[in-house]
């Protein structure tokens, strides 16, 4: 009887090996599950970042398409169109419908700051006064910003020098770092009020 009890109290070598094998298989499956979850998480972050880029591209394309023809006095009897376009910045007057700010004409500046953040500064324009300048951060971690201006057909220039009329179209391009998985969709704004 004694020998039988001794055998019942412990594990055989085969039982231990089977247990270790099963534990190893469970660990491998758990590790694979964590890797799959991390892959899905990375994919989700990339999709969210790209969605943000697409939303900004749509918003800017719509906003730039609605550039208004507004002149300001620069001297006795002289006027200048409020529109300045360079390769790295754009300044114009646009309209707000009042959904995110006070409605009406706003002076708008779009540029890239030193930190690589695409920014938009907005100032309410009223006949009797101008509101405070509000800065909106549109998109972070941008490598470069490029505007080009079209007068006719496919001809474009990097600077808009005419101060009496608007270009027919404005192309906006952003560049990201090579290891950044985001991409900028083509944004060609056809101006409604181009003369």
C-alpha positions, 0 to 999 in steps of 0.5 A, a space after each residue: 500500500 505504501 508504494 501505491 500512495 507514493 505514486 498517487 502523491 506526485 506527477 510522472 515525468 510524462 505528465 510534467 512534459 505534457 503540462 509544459 507542452 500545453 503551457 508552451 502552446 498557450 504562451 505561443 497563442 497568447 503572444 500571437 494574439 498580442 501581436 495581432 492586437 498590436 498590428 490592429 492598433 497600429 492600423 487603427 492609428 494610421 487610419 485615424 491619422 489619414 482620416 484627419 489629413 483627409 478632413 483638413 484637405 477637404 476643409 481647406 479646399 472648400 475654404 479656399 474655393 470661397 475666396 472673396 473679392 475684397 479691396 482695401 484702401 492703400 492711399 488716396 483713391 488707391 485700392 488693393 485686393 486682399 489676397 497674397 499668395 506665395 509658395 509657403 503661405 496664403 492670405 485671403 478673405 473668406 466667409 464664415 457661415 457662423 457654425 464655428 465662429 461669428 458669421 461674416 467675412 474673415 481675413 485668413 492666413 494659412 501657413 506652416 510654423 517652425 514646428 511643422 504645424 499647419 496653422 490657420 489664423 483668422 480675424 473677423 472683419 467688420 466695417 467699424 473694427 476687426 476682431 482678435 486674431 484666432 490661431 487654429 492648428 490644423 495638422 501637426 508633423 508636416 514637412 513642407 507646404 506648397 501653394 501654386 496659382 493658376 491663371 489659365 489652363 495648366 500654367 501655374 506660378 508659385 507666387 501670385 503678384 496680381 493685386 487686382 484680380 484672383 487666380 482661377 485656381 489654387 493647388 495646395 500640397 503638403 509633404 510628410 516625412 518619409 517614415 510618416 504613413 500619411 499622404 496628402 490627397 490632391 487639393 485643387 481649389 477652383 475659385 468661385 469669384 475669380 475674375 
